[in-house]
């Protein structure tokens, strides 16, 4: 049986790099040293097999190495992909994601946010269900908060990766208008208790500007629930000629409903999504959707979170610009 290798010590890393143990400790924590020194120390640590003891590191730094990731609803496939990407990106930066799911419930979201703070996470990344909640200002005073999608109440977040929802909504509605649709149904997961989310507000304003008749319907993000609501709407006497969904996951429910009802997409009803989940291009027909570049969102959110945790915040606000991926579900000419 081979002899178990002894854990390397910080002094061995110091000897290998010609630095003091204190400087090595700073470099491994990403503070008070240059990026070049940090890379050199990490390379030496990897070569020697050095791993800092997590409890000792937390005691020395006052940090847990954990970043809370509060998801609005993991029944949304796009949010699942976002969580996976952020978890991997944080791990590459020697942090660990503590992922929790609000399940589409704004009150549960706030309770979980408090719990993450009380567990002393180093930072919190959130895609808020209720960006206007007063709690966000309170939380931001005690833990670094980075929001994704919408800006938080009071502008207290230390970092924001916000979506240009006005542009995203305009792209979708103008596309459907240009194809001749005049009466649309918009499916949104926004609950009645949080009616002021920017994307939903923009729908009504843009529809009025474009001369479109729009019915906004609240839909849960689970596939079964979205299918049930979509079936009821599409089976009604005033079936819309097009449906715009504020999540591709909801659009999948619309597809299921059309199959149950024997309707053709886009012949009987055109369907447009909003986040370009990878599965959307594989549907029959492929789904037209608004693309926000999920990889870019992950990079921006993790960079903002790690920078503010390390005390070196740079650009505080990143605005994501959308693009429209035209596919066969709306009958438009693919781009």
C-alpha positions in Angstrom: 0.0 0.0 0.0 1.6 3.3 -1.0 2.5 5.7 1.7 0.0 8.6 2.1 1.5 11.9 1.0 1.9 14.4 3.9 -0.1 17.6 3.5 2.2 20.4 2.3 2.5 23.4 4.7 2.3 27.1 4.0 6.0 27.4 4.9 6.9 25.0 2.1 5.0 27.2 -0.3 6.9 30.2 1.1 10.3 28.5 0.5 9.3 27.5 -3.0 8.3 31.1 -3.9 10.9 33.0 -1.9 8.2 34.8 0.0 7.3 35.0 3.7 4.5 32.8 5.0 2.4 35.9 5.6 2.8 37.0 2.0 1.9 33.6 0.8 -1.3 33.7 3.0 -2.2 37.1 1.5 -1.6 35.9 -2.0 -3.7 32.8 -1.6 -6.5 35.0 -0.2 -6.1 37.4 -3.1 -5.3 40.5 -1.0 -2.4 42.9 -0.5 -0.4 41.3 -3.4 -0.2 41.7 -7.1 -2.0 39.4 -9.5 1.3 38.1 -10.8 2.3 37.2 -7.2 -1.0 35.5 -6.6 -0.7 33.4 -9.7 2.8 32.4 -8.9 1.8 31.4 -5.3 -1.2 29.5 -6.5 0.9 27.6 -9.1 3.4 26.6 -6.4 0.6 25.6 -4.0 -0.9 23.4 -6.7 2.4 21.8 -7.5 3.1 21.0 -3.8 -0.4 19.9 -3.1 -1.0 22.6 -0.5 -4.5 23.1 0.6 -5.5 25.6 3.3 -7.5 24.1 6.1 -11.0 25.6 5.7 -11.6 26.3 9.4 -8.2 27.8 9.9 -8.6 29.9 6.8 -12.0 31.2 7.9 -10.6 32.1 11.4 -7.7 33.9 9.9 -9.5 35.8 7.2 -12.9 36.3 8.8 -14.4 34.7 5.7 -16.2 31.4 5.1 -15.3 31.1 1.4 -19.1 30.7 0.7 -21.2 32.9 -1.5 -24.9 32.6 -1.2 -26.8 32.2 -4.5 -30.5 32.9 -4.1 -32.5 31.7 -7.1 -36.0 33.0 -7.7 -37.2 29.6 -8.9 -35.1 26.6 -9.9 -38.2 25.2 -11.8 -37.0 27.7 -14.5 -34.5 25.9 -16.6 -32.6 29.0 -17.4 -32.1 29.8 -13.7 -30.8 26.2 -13.3 -28.2 26.9 -16.0 -27.3 30.2 -14.3 -26.8 28.4 -11.0 -24.6 25.8 -12.5 -22.5 28.4 -14.3 -22.1 30.6 -11.2 -21.3 27.7 -9.0 -18.5 26.5 -11.4 -17.1 30.1 -11.8 -17.0 30.6 -8.1 -15.2 27.3 -7.6 -12.6 28.4 -10.1 -12.0 31.5 -7.8 -11.7 29.3 -4.7 -15.2 30.0 -3.5 -18.2 27.8 -3.0 -21.8 28.5 -3.9 -24.5 27.9 -1.3 -27.5 27.6 -3.6 -31.0 28.1 -2.3 -34.3 28.2 -4.1 -37.1 30.7 -3.3 -39.6 28.6 -5.3 -41.2 31.6 -6.9 -42.3 33.0 -3.5 -41.2 36.6 -2.7 -41.7 36.1 1.0 -39.7 32.9 1.0 -37.0 34.8 -1.0 -36.6 37.4 1.8 -36.6 34.8 4.5 -33.9 32.8 2.7 -31.9 36.0 2.2 -31.9 36.7 5.9 -30.9 33.1 6.6 -27.9 33.4 4.2 -26.8 36.6 5.9 -27.1 34.9 9.4 -25.0 32.0 8.1 -22.2 34.6 7.4 -21.8 34.0 3.7 -19.1 36.3 2.3 -21.5 37.7 -0.3 -24.9 37.2 -1.8 -25.8 36.9 -5.5 -29.5 37.2 -6.2 -31.9 37.2 -9.1 -34.7 38.9 -7.2 -38.4 38.1 -7.4 -39.2 41.3 -5.6 -36.5 43.9 -6.4 -38.5 46.6 -4.7 -38.5 44.9 -1.2 -37.1 47.2 1.5 -35.0 44.3 3.0 -32.4 44.6 0.3 -31.1 47.9 1.6 -30.9 46.3 5.1 -29.0 43.3 3.8 -26.6 45.3 1.7 -25.5 47.1 4.9 -24.2 43.8 6.4 -23.2 41.6 3.4 -22.1 42.4 -0.1 -25.0 41.9 -2.5 -24.9 41.5 -6.3 -28.2 41.5 -8.2 -28.9 39.9 -11.5 -31.7 41.0 -13.8 -33.2 43.9 -12.0 -31.6 46.7 -9.8 -32.6 46.4 -6.1 -34.6 48.9 -4.1 -32.7 52.0 -3.0 -29.7 51.2 -5.2 -27.8 49.7 -2.3 -26.4 46.6 -4.0 -22.6 46.6 -4.3 -22.9 45.2 -7.8 -25.6 44.9 -10.4 -25.8 42.9 -13.7 -29.0 44.5 -15.0 -30.9 43.5 -18.1 -32.1 46.2 -20.6 -35.6 44.8 -20.3 -37.1 47.7 -22.2 -35.0 46.7 -25.2 -35.7 43.0 -24.8 -39.4 43.6 -24.7 -39.3 45.9 -27.6 -37.4 43.4 -29.7 -40.0 40.7 -29.1 -43.1 42.8 -29.5 -41.8 44.6 -32.6 -41.0 41.2 -34.2 -44.5 39.9 -33.5 -46.1 43.2 -34.7 -44.1 43.1 -37.9 -45.3 39.6 -38.6 -48.9 40.9 -38.5 -50.0 40.0 -35.0 -52.3 42.5 -33.3 -53.5 40.6 -30.2 -51.1 38.9 -27.9 -51.1 37.0 -24.6 -48.1 37.6 -22.4 -47.2 34.9 -19.9 -45.2 36.1 -16.9 -44.2 34.5 -13.6 -44.4 37.9 -11.8 -46.9 37.6 -8.9 -49.6 40.1 -8.0 -47.6 41.1 -5.0 -44.7 42.3 -7.1 -46.3 44.1 -10.0 -43.6 46.7 -10.6 -40.9 44.5 -12.1 -39.4 46.5 -15.0 -40.0 43.9 -17.8 -43.7 43.7 -17.0 -44.0 47.4 -16.8 -42.3 47.8 -20.2 -44.7 45.3 -21.8 -47.8 47.5 -21.3 -45.9 50.6 -22.3 -44.5 49.1 -25.5 -47.8 47.4 -26.4 -49.5 50.8 -26.2 -46.8 52.4 -28.3 -47.0 49.7 -31.0 -50.8 49.6 -31.0 -51.0 46.0 -29.8 -53.8 44.5 -27.6 -52.1 42.6 -24.8 -53.5 40.3 -22.1 -51.0 39.6 -19.3 -51.5 36.3 -17.5 -49.5 35.1 -14.5 -48.1 31.6 -15.0 -46.1 29.4 -12.6 -42.7 28.4 -13.9 -43.1 24.6 -13.5 -43.8 22.8 -16.8 -47.0 21.1 -15.5 -48.4 24.4 -14.2 -47.4 26.4 -17.3 -49.0 23.8 -19.5 -52.2 23.9 -17.5 -52.6 27.7 -17.7 -51.6 27.8 -21.4 -54.1 25.1 -22.3 -56.9 27.1 -20.6 -55.9 30.3 -22.4 -55.4 28.7 -25.9 -58.7 26.7 -25.6 -60.7 29.8 -24.9 -63.0 31.6 -27.3 -60.6 34.5 -27.9 -57.4 32.6 -28.6 -54.5 35.0 -29.3 -52.5 34.7 -32.5 -49.2 34.9 -30.6 -47.9 34.3 -27.1 -44.9 36.1 -25.6 -43.4 34.3 -22.6 -41.1 35.9 -20.0 -39.2 32.6 -19.7 -38.4 29.9 -22.1 -39.5 27.4 -19.5 -43.0 28.9 -19.7 -42.8 28.6 -23.5 -42.2 24.9 -23.1 -45.5 24.7 -21.4 -47.2 26.5 -24.3 -45.7 24.0 -26.7 -47.1 21.2 -24.6 -50.5 22.9 -24.5 -50.6 23.3 -28.3 -49.9 19.5 -28.7 -52.7 18.7 -26.3 -55.1 21.0 -28.2 -53.9 19.9 -31.7 -52.7 23.5 -32.6 -49.8 24.2 -34.9 -46.9 26.4 -34.0 -46.6 28.9 -35.6 -49.6 28.3 -37.9 -52.3 28.6 -35.2 -50.3 30.4 -32.5 -46.8 32.0 -32.7 -44.6 31.6 -29.6 -41.7 33.8 -28.4 -39.5 33.2 -25.3 -37.2 35.4 -23.3 -33.9 33.8 -22.3 -32.5 31.5 -25.0 -32.1 28.3 -22.9 -30.0 25.8 -24.9 -32.9 23.5 -25.3 -34.9 26.1 -27.1 -33.1 25.6 -30.3 -33.8 21.9 -30.2 -37.6 22.2 -30.0 -39.9 21.4 -33.0 -40.2 24.1 -34.2 -37.1 25.8 -32.7 -38.2 28.7 -30.3 -37.7 32.3 -31.2 -36.4 34.0 -28.0 -34.5 36.9 -26.5 -30.9 36.1 -25.8 -29.1 37.7 -22.8 -25.7 35.8 -23.1 -25.8 33.6 -20.0 -22.0 33.1 -20.1 -21.4 36.8 -20.0 -23.9 37.2 -17.1 -22.0 34.5 -15.1 -18.6 36.2 -15.7 -19.9 39.6 -14.8 -21.8 38.5 -11.6 -18.9 36.4 -10.3 -16.3 39.1 -11.0 -18.4 41.8 -9.2 -19.1 39.5 -6.2 -15.5 38.4 -5.8 -14.1 41.9 -6.2 -16.4 43.4 -3.6 -15.7 40.6 -1.2 -12.0 41.1 -1.7 -12.3 44.8 -1.1 -11.5 45.9 -4.6 -14.7 46.7 -6.4 -14.3 48.0 -9.9 -17.2 48.6 -12.2 -20.3 48.4 -10.0 -23.0 48.2 -12.7 -23.0 46.1 -15.8 -25.9 46.4 -18.3 -26.7 43.4 -20.5 -28.0 44.2 -23.9 -30.3 41.6 -25.5 -30.5 40.2 -29.0 -33.4 38.4 -30.7 -32.8 34.8 -31.9 -35.4 34.5 -34.6 -36.4 30.9 -35.2 -39.4 29.0 -36.7 -41.8 29.3 -33.8 -42.9 32.7 -34.9 -42.8 32.1 -38.6 -40.2 34.8 -39.1 -37.1 34.4 -41.2 -34.3 32.9 -39.1 -31.3 35.2 -38.6 
